[in-house]
């Protein structure tokens, strides 16, 4: 949601767009497999994966359990929140017309943290559509409309993770809609999502210390050496490619993808990332438990809202 204001408690830095998007989408996400108590990811590397095989890549994207929690959408909850907000604004004399939630799987939204996975650019995703700005002079452009929808700036509430904090409307129709679905668990839901985002970011750093992952990177680098390409790791290769045309035609990109396939790099990388994320969930059982509980509450409330005329 565009009204989200996120900031980092430490050093006063604004967090990345990934956090803003993940948290915004997260007010209406459903639980997926991978909460604490599920079977940990296997410690051994899987068989080599063809980087251009969409089905295999999709299966790999779904392995990391924390990422699964963050990026499994629940359009019904979005629709229910919007219905409540529309009715709330109508009671205050305003017309609110949010963008309808897309009916997508959310797979394209999941991060791809290990560099290139195919020669094709990632498809644009419609999970966070932007609304047209209000016309000057229209009711939607007034401060009164903004207060009705977003509430009073002085009454915003804040949820905190380990390092980051995100603020939300404390009153107004958006706050009313979120409260209708989550009740007194609204701020805990937001806090859980911040913690999951932080865990996802930290897991990507921690997997660099994993011996199986490091071995996979070494095999990939040796393959790149044989291809006469000097490269430290796949992420740096991706950063060196400045356009979609480079992805399609660069010999460096071709070597990267070929070496990933030959060494099974992506399979190992995603399995090891999944194992690191699962360890975090196991060490924080309250996060998985509360996520599941609040997801169920939200889904039940959404059903009630959508079946009420």
N, C-alpha and C positions, 0 to 999 in steps of 0.2 A: 504494500500500500504506500502511496506517495507521501503520506503524512508521517511516516516513521522517521524519527530522528535518532540515530545511533551514534554513540561516541565511546571512545576508549577511556577507561578510568585512569589508566597509567599513561603518562606522557601527553595526555590530552589529544591524541591523534584520532582522526576520523577513521573508522574501520573500512575495509574494502566493500565494494558493491556486492560482493558475494554474500557478506553477512546481511546487508540490508535486504537483499532479495530473499535469502533463505529465511530470515525472520519474518518478513512480510508474508511470504507464502506459508510460513509455518503457523500462522494463526488458524489455518484450516487444513492442516495435514493429518493424515491418518497413520496409524501404527503399521509397520511392516515387520516381517520376520527379522529377528536379530536382536531383540531385547535381551537383557541379561537373563541367563538361564537357557538360552538356545545353544545348539551345538557349536563349539568353536570351529573356526575355519581350519582345514587340514594344514598341518605344518609342512607337508612336502609339496614340492612344485607340481603343478598339473602338467599335462602333456602340452606340447607347443601349440600355440594358437595362431591361426592365420589372421593377420592384422586387418585384412580387408573383409573378413567374414562378419556380416552384421549380426547374425544370430549369436555367434560365439562372443563377439564384443559385448552385446547386450547382456549375456549371461555373466560375463566378467564384471560389468558395471554394477550388477546387482549383488555382488558378493560382499562388499564392505557394509557391515550392519549399521554403523552410525550414519553413513551416507544414505542408506536405505530409509532410515527414520526421517531424515531431513528432506528427502526428495520424493516421497510417495504422496501424490496429491489426493485430495478428497473434494472434488468439485461440488458434491452435494452440500458440504458444510459451507463452502463459499457462497453457493446459491442461497442457502438459508440465512447467512449473515446479511447478504445483500437485501433479501426480502424484508428482514427486520429493520434495516437501516432505511429502506425506501419508505416503509410505513411510518417510521419515527419522523422522518423529514416531512412527510405529508401532514402529520399531525401538527407540525410547526408551520405549515403553510408553504412548504418548498417542494419542488420536484427534484428528486435525486435519481439520476440515471447512470448507475455504474456499468462498466463493461461486463457482460455476462462471462461467467467462468468458462474456460475452454474445456472441451472433452478430450483430454490427451492423457497418455500414459505417464508422462513426466520423464521418460527414459532419457530424452535428449538434454534435459536439464542437469543431469548428474555430472559432476566434474570428471574430467579425464586427466588425472594428475601425472601421467607418465609420458607426456609428449604425444607425438603423432600416433594415430591409430589407423588411419587410412589416408588416401590421397584426396579424398573429398572433403570440402569444408563442412563443418558442423551446420546442420540446418537451423535456421532461425526458429525459435520456439515461441509459442503464443501464451505461455503460462503467466506472464506478467504484462498484459497489454496496458498501454498508456491511454488515459482518457484525454479527449480534446479539451484544451483550455477554455474556460468560460469566456463568453463574449463580453467585452466592456459594456457596462451599463445593465447587464442582465442580473437577475436576482442571485445567480450562482457566483457572481463576481464580488458580492458585498461581504463586508466583515460579519454581518449578522448571519449570513448563510454559512460562512466558515465556522463561526462559533457553534451554530446548530449542529453541524456535521462533526467537527473536530473537537469541540468543547473549548473550555477556557485554557489558554496557554499556561496560566499559573497553576492549574490543577492537574497538569499531566503527571502520570505515575511512571515509575522507573523500575525495571527488572534488571538484576545484576547477575552476571556469570562470575567466573574466576577473574577475568581481565576486562571484559566488556560490559557495557550497560546499554540498554535500549529503552527509550521512553515511548509511551502510548498515551492516547487521550484518556483523561481521567473522568470526563463526562462528555456529553454530546451523543449523537446517534451512533457513531462508530463504536464508542465504548459500550453503549447499550446493546448493540448487536453482538459484540464479542461476549459480553456478560450473559446475554440470553443463552448462548451456546455453552459457555464454560463456567458460569456461575462464579463462586469464590475461588475457583482454580485458574482464573484467567491469567493472573500474573505468574503463577507457578508454571503454567504452560509456556509462557514467554521465556521464563528463566531456563526451563528445561531445554528449549530450543537454542538459547544462547550457549548453554553448556555443551550441547551436541555439536554446534558449529565450532566451538573452541576445540573440542575433542577431535573433530575431523581434521582441522588444521594441524594440530599437534601430532596426530597419528601419521600424517604425511611426512613430517620431520623425523619422527621416531623410526619409521620404517627404513630410513637410511642406515640405521644402526643394526638392522636385522641381517644376520649372516647369510641367509639364503638369498635375500634381496641383493646384498652386496656381491655375492657370487654371480647372480644373474647379470648384474651390471658389468662385472668384469668380463663375462662371456660375450656380452653385447659389444663391449669396447674392443675386445680382441677381433670380433667379426668385422667391426668397422675398420680396424687397422688393416685387415686383409683386403678390405675394399678400398684401401688407400685414402681413408677419410679419418682425420684426427678429430675426435669428439670425446668430451668428458662424460656426458650422460645425455639421455634422450631429451630431457627438458631443455637443455641448452641448444640442442639441435632445433627444436621447435621454435625457440626464441630467435634463432638466426634466420628463420624463414619469414619474410616480411609480407607475403601475399599468398593468396590462394593459388596463383600461378606457380609460385615456388613449390608449394606442396605437390602440385601435379607434375612439374617438370624438373625440379632440382635433383641432381644425382645424389646429393647428400640426403634428401628426404627418401629417395628410393633405397639407398643403402640402409638407412635407419629402419625402414619398414621391413626390408628383407632380413636384416639381422634380428629384428624382434621376432619374426616368424621362425627363423632358423634356430634361435636359442630359446624359444618359448618365454621370452622376456615378459610379455604382458600377463601371461597366465601366472607366472611366479609373482610378479609385482602385485597384482590384485589379490592373490591369495594371501600374500604376506601382509598387505595392508589390512585385509579383512581380519587376520589374526590379531594384529595390533589394536584395531578398533574393538574387537571382541574383548580383549583383555581390559580395555578401558571400561566397557559396559559391565564386565564382571566386577570391576573394582568400584563401580558406582551403581549398585543395584537400585537405589532409590530413583535414579534418573529414568531407567527403563521402566520401572514399576509405575511411576507417576505419568510417564508418557502414555503408557498403555491405558491406565485408568482414565486420564483426561481425554484421550482419543475416543474411548468408548462413551464417555459422557457427552462429548461434542457430537458424536454420530447420532446418539439417541435424541438429543435436543434438535438436531438438524431435521431428523425425520418428523418430529412433532411440528416443527415450524412449517415444513413443506407440505404437510397433509392438512394444515389449517387454512381455510379459505380467507 
